[in-house]
Amino acid sequence: MRIGRSVRRSLAFGLVAAPLVVIGLTHGAIAGDTVPAPGPDASLAEIEACAARNLPDAAGLVEFVVEAADRSGEVTTSRAEIRWRRDDEAHARIVLRVSEPAETAGTALLVIDRESGEPEFHLRLPALSRVKRVRSRRLRGPVLGTDFSYEDLDRLREPMDRADLRLLGPGEIEGRAVWRLETRPSPEDGSEYARVLTHVDQVHCLPLRIDLFATEDRLRKRLRASLDELRDVGSARLPARFEMEDLERGSRTRVRIERFETRPDLPAEQFTRQALLDAVAR
Amino acid sequence: MLPADDPSRRFYEELLARFGSDDRVVVSFRSDSLFTPEGVATLVRATRAVEGIPGVRSVEGLANAIRMRAIDGDVEIEGYLETLPSTRGEAEALRRALLVDPLRAGSFVSREGGATALLVTFERMPEQAFLESSLDLAVLEAARQAAPDMHVVLAGTPHVKAEVGRILAAELVRMVPVVFVLMGGLSCFFFRSLRIGLIPVAAVALGLVWTVGAMGWLGHDLNIVTTLIPPLVLVLGFAYATHVVASDRAHASAEEGLARVVFPVVFTAATTAAGFLSLLGNGLEVIRGFGLFAALATGATLVAALTLVPLLLVTVRRDGTSTPGAALERRFAHLAELDLRHARAILLGTASLAVLAGAAATRIEVNLPVIENFGPESRIRQAYAEVDRLYGGANQFFVMLQAEERGAFEQPAALREVAALQTWLEAQPEIGGTTSVVQYLEVLNEALGPEETPTRRIPDRADLVAQLLLFGANEELDVLLDRAHRVITILVRSTATETRQFDALARRIDARLAELPAGLRGHTTGNAILLTRAADRIARGQALSLLAAVGMIGLLLVAYFRSLRLGLLALVPNLLPVLFYFGLLGATGITLNNSTALMGSIVLGIAVDDTLHLLVEYRRGLAAHGDPAAAIREALPHVGRAITCTTVAVCAGLLVVGGSALRNQAEFGLLGAATLAIAWLVDVTVTPAMCVTWLRGARP
């Protein structure tokens, strides 16, 4: 799924931010201490393999809290749950359900990956008692009133899956050894960024920091993951806290993972439009 | 420019803190072929070109605009230009769709559909940095290059400020040499000597270098007020130096000439500097800065007049030069006789004129012309007229509404208040359109709403509003709604351009905001509102400082005459030119602003200078002869050359400024010249008449 291209200022979906972030970071999770990470002089292929070995399980759920602070420091807090499942063709289905605050509780979004690369979206707004399909070829702009754009989420989902990914070499961030990886979106991509610099932790193979540049040297956003506290689920591991800072808007969004479970038994029926309609009926 | 505790500044700071920079310009593209496949492609190209300019924070426009609508039970969210139109029919359909979108019609797209605009927001940066980078011109140039076949114009407060800065800088470079040459030439004529005539000019140049150097050394940039210090130095410095030169020419020895003039020159400078220093108590930092550097400038020109000038004069004396003829002195002797014969008539006539001037002065309005500052045919004036016509107003400001509770603007009742306020705002003649979160919600509600036949209206449930905003939160809403939904802004597009128009409009809006229900507070704010408040306070501050200076001069005159009565009487000829000046302002309809208010101080400085020299010579004559008439017969010819030379030269310099492309600069020059001529007339007629009528006992 490729989402988030070209247009910087747009109305957008507010609901898919968190699941994609979580899944994105989980995507890079590594199998704890059981699988040794490649050394500091690892090649790009070795780093990609390190991340690829640690895909999350086919189904699971995550509960998390989002704190979005605007430029004046005013913080809004929301709580949500994501359930995901991969079908037989390895296409993802994701359901996000907001549980707090009360006025938005029950808002839900179903995202169904399609072979075409254009995912299908179904939205449930409890105040309307109905489910609507959202037609859009591209998702853009900030999501969930947060500082993540759909392009950011797309990058997070597949941080190592870029044709133009380039290994710049080892480095150090906040005392931790990292590999520095760079992508430079071509003008045809319509990206809001000219350069993306990803710092991958050499111990956990997790993205520790991602710098998103609006121009060659103008930093627009910075994503930081805290590796001091990790959530382990089976062989997967992900940071419990991460933060996106938008230097242009002067705002920041903190995400805190409160629960992370792999649940291979999650039934496929939960990931359908009918399931959202049934929730309306209830 | 406003102090930190000023309410207007506080609201503006809060606006910036919550919603970011409001330094925006409008780039308008007009073309008959705008809504054709080629025209739309050109527009996208222009948008990307402007977005790529360093210093541009964001660009809103058709190329980035999103359309939300209900289709067959689904909701479609797509960029208007997700797919560029490939036929004329598609382009025309795009135009029609835009004209019925309340978020786009009248803001991005002109109401008749023949033009579209980019709203360009700049990074927040110091005005000087903006000026040096010419970001506004870079935007205009990029847009024109990308759309060579379209009519492209630029409007907006940042552009106006930058344009004023560029014109002032260019005129400074062009006019200063002309003024120096002119004043030097006239000085040479009055003193019948090239070398002597250039001495006052040299003193002015030295005073200017010292003053501007001190400002630079102390890291003080020239601003809208301190930019008036160079002409102040020019006027005062020339007057002080000319008196020293004239006294030297009138006496046999250099020592005698200098000794004779030191007291009045120092006394004048001290009173003028004291007047400026009284500004240090002003609440505005720019006015305090002006007071400090104006006092410094007065001191610098005094030192130059009392050091450099005598030194140069000694050189001239050593080389031997001719002295000016006595023709002018003879004319002043005749004038003195005239004054003595018609003293009462002169005083009576002056009193009548003073009453008329006082009456006219009551009609003065405080106003800083912003767009009207440029000539009617200027590019910027025409651009504003076009943007006003197409989009309902080139100037933007905000009405900021604050509630006490988080989520307050999720309540339909609060949103209906906002809608009612917008309706009221749009009924004001100076307002062409408004935008708020209400329009976004109406569009979202229509696209997702519960009705089988969608209608555009405010949702009737708070939870639905919250859910729509969760779904529809975007960067366009960044300037309209905070994340806690407790503070919103209404973006107002206005055709008002002068600060008095903004002031009147803001007062009406404030009165309407006072009617908001309990729990809601509202304020007008934005760059244009701040400029209005600052201009108003600067002008009033300078006018008040004039009163302070008058008080200071009165005290010093009382001390000088050692008599309250004589001191106050001596104050009258100093005040008359100032009164006539304000009478001229009222009679001509020229408004009080930072430039015209400063001219009051300059007029007072010059009036004091000329009057003091005459009074000092008069008292000296009175002590020598004991007869007021004889004292005047001696004093007027003695100082006549200096005050005439000063007046003619300074008037000539100000007339050059009168040729400025900026209206308030031109008014500053022309009014200044007229008033200094009046001040001269007062000094050579009214002051002698007063001396022989009311100051007969002013013997030292």
Interface residues (C-beta under 8 A of the other chain):
Chain A: S6 V7 R8 R9 S10 L11 A12 F13 G14 L15 A68 A69 D70 R71 S72 E74 V75 T76 V98 P101 E103 T104 T107 L123 L125 P126 A127 L128 S129 R130 K132 R133 V134 R135 S136 R137 R138 R140 G141 P142 V143 L144 G145 T215 R218 E248 R249 G250 S251
Chain B: E14 A17 R18 F19 G20 E51 G52 P54 R57 S58 V59 E60 N64 I66 M68 I71 G73 D74 V75 E76 I77 E78 G79 E82 R406 G407 E410 L444 L448 G449 P450 P459 R461 A462 D463 L464 A466 Q467 L468 L469 L470 F471 G472 A473 N474 E475 E476 D478 D482 R483 A484 R486
